[in-house]
Amino acid sequence: MKHMTTKITSLVVGALMATTAAAETELTVYTAVEAEDLARYAETFNASHPDIKINWVRDSTGIITAKLLAERDNPQADVVWGLAATSLLLLKSEGMLEAYAPAGVGELDPKFVDTGTPPAWVGMDAWVAAVCYNTIESEKLGLTPPTSWEDLTDPMYAGHIIMPNPNSSGTGFLDVSSWLQIFGEEGGWEYMDALHENIARYTHSGSAPCKLAASGEIPIGISFAFRGAKSKAEGAPLDIIVPSEGVGWDMEATAIIAGTANLEAAQTLVDFTVTKEANEMYNTGYAVVAYPGVAKPVEYFPEGLLEAMIDNDFEFAANNRAAILKEWQSRYDGKSDAK
């Protein structure tokens, strides 16, 4: 009996050890991906990797970027899955990323991959600026549709435009950095001074201006094109306008945070993020994805948008980010929504 008890005890201990060995590895993943998509991202990944649990920390691009920088000397994240490439370029310059070439990265469009060897980050999808114009509300107010960024400075639009705050929103930052490239530094700030006269308020979300235009709370929202197409497909009375000067864009990207204690699991996650399966998942939320041939036509996606994407200088945007945001805040933050 004693021998049997010892044997049972050994089996129990062995089972406990096996359970511990198979226990989940938990990854803290920082993201600016739309909150509504996170469960789907985790579910798709866990279908093939049930032993890795994702603990999301989600906020807007500017807030996540600031949080990562503040934690530089004591990193809390293992992976960033879905943050603007301009932010990741900044983190790379600060030595905060663990360079890694995920399996299958060679299948991606090269413009979605960091130029380092190995790359410090890998792109997922791109989002492109556009103007969401509520036709019903605009008609009530006697407005005519703008065709350019310059048009938005017309006094008839005073109080009828909202856009994202670039300090908190990646969409807002790509707008500001693109205007500085389109109009030149001096001309860009002059443009924003004039636009500010017509801004009702600055939101902390990049999708909010289009959502608010779709619901009729404001006639014009500077946002991104896919959000507009999605709202229009749901029945919103929107025109999605591509300004004639060209439009800014940025890509969401993924990276491993240097110093993670869960490097193997982090690499497994990043391997998954570049797969065709993952890119098919991104395509439900973005019209442009990193894996060639995956993107399907998006209903109501405006014609000519991809051709209107400027030759974005990501290095300029990343290297001058702090100075641009400081200047923007000093000039315009008085109209920002409360945080």
Helices and strands as residue ranges (DSSP letters): H 2-21, E 25-31, G 35-37, H 38-48, E 52-58, H 61-70, E 79-84, H 85-93, E 97-98, G 105-107, G 110-112, E 122-134, H 135-140, G 150-153, G 155-157, E 161-164, H 170-183, H 185-198, E 199-203, H 208-214, E 220-224, H 225-233, E 238-241, E 249-257, H 263-273, H 276-282, E 288-289, H 305-308, H 314-319, H 321-332, G 333-335
